[in-house]
């Protein structure tokens, strides 16, 4: 079984493979993310499976297993979930992961996420009284990349 961690984005998937306890970004034909179209997702996901099977010299796509971080937009989650349902072993909701990230990043007082929040995937998130609120991107917020999410959470 080959395990992967995947972050569902808007028309892109960020995939990470495990390597000795660490997660390394998976490149697809030289690209750091796998692009897909919502209207053609099943075909695109099959292509991604073929690339991964070839890259890791697997017998079949049945050896693929994914932990998935869902997008804040359920449309993208639903499409990917329908295409990959038997390959997903674990799903994490974005708000759950952001709550954990707020706790971990909050240890460093210099970045002041309690005051300015976190930017991720073009949106701004604040944690107040245990509740995460979403708004427009804020220049003062601490911007977190997909790689940072994987480093802290996966």
Secondary structure as GFF3:
##gff-version 3
##sequence-region A 1 154
A	DSSP	beta_strand	2	8	.	.	.	ID=ss1
A	DSSP	beta_strand	12	19	.	.	.	ID=ss2
A	DSSP	beta_strand	22	25	.	.	.	ID=ss3
A	DSSP	beta_strand	34	35	.	.	.	ID=ss4
A	DSSP	three_ten_helix	38	40	.	.	.	ID=ss5
A	DSSP	alpha_helix	41	55	.	.	.	ID=ss6
A	DSSP	three_ten_helix	61	63	.	.	.	ID=ss7
A	DSSP	beta_strand	64	69	.	.	.	ID=ss8
A	DSSP	alpha_helix	74	84	.	.	.	ID=ss9
A	DSSP	three_ten_helix	85	87	.	.	.	ID=ss10
A	DSSP	beta_strand	88	92	.	.	.	ID=ss11
A	DSSP	alpha_helix	94	105	.	.	.	ID=ss12
A	DSSP	three_ten_helix	109	111	.	.	.	ID=ss13
A	DSSP	alpha_helix	113	116	.	.	.	ID=ss14
A	DSSP	beta_strand	118	120	.	.	.	ID=ss15
A	DSSP	beta_strand	123	128	.	.	.	ID=ss16
A	DSSP	beta_strand	131	136	.	.	.	ID=ss17
A	DSSP	beta_strand	142	143	.	.	.	ID=ss18
A	DSSP	alpha_helix	146	153	.	.	.	ID=ss19
###
